[in-house]
Amino acid sequence: MRQTAPRFLELKPNWDDVRARYEAFWAHELAFPIFQVTSPARNGFDHPDAAPGDASRRFVDPEVVLPALRKHVRSTFWGGDAFPCAFPVSTGLVAIMAAYLGCPYRILPALGTAWADPILQSLEDQVLAAVEANPWWQATRALLQGAAMDPERNYHIGIPDLQGDGQIAALLRGTEDLAIDVLERPEQVRALIEQIDEIWFFYWQECHRMACSQTEGYVDWLGIWSALPMATLECDFSCMISERHFRDIFLPSIVRQATLVERTIYHLDGPGALRHLESLLELPQLDGIQWVPGAGSKPMTEWVPLLRRIQAAGKLVVIACEPNELEPLLSALDPAGLAITVSCSSQDEAERLLLAAGYPLA
């Protein structure tokens, strides 16, 4: 196993114990759940400085990005099982794989995100491929390799948010057009998804190869550490389609990904996706579910029956909640394969929450 960077251990001196807890989480062996609590550190929370001139530089220029990441990590309190982790390719650059495949991709610096425009006018005779010379892929390589070799690095490296085949297909084709294609040309959609599958796995492997070249373990945007290869699987497009079409067209992709990757969590986002939960719980290859209620939905404490249903199916559960929801969730759920994330407004609040919850490594 690669050595943990000394600068990382300055911020997380009990990392060996925390790392063991993550492995116990994957094995459903925890007596107290994974509990990640973060807040601004007492020395103040410094947001990354905007780069002079082109504001997009703070997303793609290693000379701007890497110092900002180090600064952000040092100004964050990483409490409980939270650990210093940063993303050289910002998680705001959602579905950047669509850019790798040639979609016009626009960074929106004021919103901290990006958008891709469709390129597939039809599903006829479309052949997709990973292109090494793609400028967005080259920028990704520069950022990941720069972070891995950074002598001042004080964080684990998370890979880009590649998202799932359904989202990538929707960006390549356009969401409305893809929804019509599902109804009228399901076989061609299935062929498109299979192409995206192969390319997704290539980029997933390459990103982890670069991110892990000088550090240990695997981390993606979900922030759950694993000693073995892991991935967060997604298909937010599923909210727009029936259970039958999800099972016939998109579920086989999730099975393939979960078979290729040793550990997987599925990102289930919003009430519209719940009709597909049973299909997901039936997959022996899938390790767990991250439940996100969606904007304007009920608080996490009101989803306890759903979370218990997921646990009863033998799956890991990953959730985020407000500080005042922690105690009832701890009382209601099985800790063995549970991970909870909480964001606090101050380090004092975070430390009080850890103490009140009875976090075992405090």
JONOR-V553524 format. One record per run of one state. SS is the DSSP state (alpha for helix, beta for strand, coil for the rest). FROM is the first residue (numbers start at 1). TO is the last residue. Records with the same first field share a line. If there is no record, write none. Layout:
SS = FROM-TO + FROM-TO
This chain:
coil = 1-5 + 12-14 + 27-33 + 41-56 + 61-61 + 75-75 + 81-84 + 87-96 + 101-104 + 109-112 + 117-134 + 150-155 + 158-164 + 174-174 + 185-185 + 212-217 + 219-225 + 227-229 + 235-235 + 241-242 + 261-262 + 270-270 + 282-287 + 293-299 + 313-315 + 321-322 + 333-337 + 344-346 + 358-362
alpha = 6-11 + 15-26 + 57-60 + 62-74 + 97-100 + 135-149 + 165-173 + 175-184 + 186-211 + 236-240 + 243-260 + 271-281 + 300-312 + 323-332 + 347-357
beta = 34-40 + 76-80 + 85-86 + 105-108 + 113-116 + 156-157 + 218-218 + 226-226 + 230-234 + 263-269 + 288-292 + 316-320 + 338-343
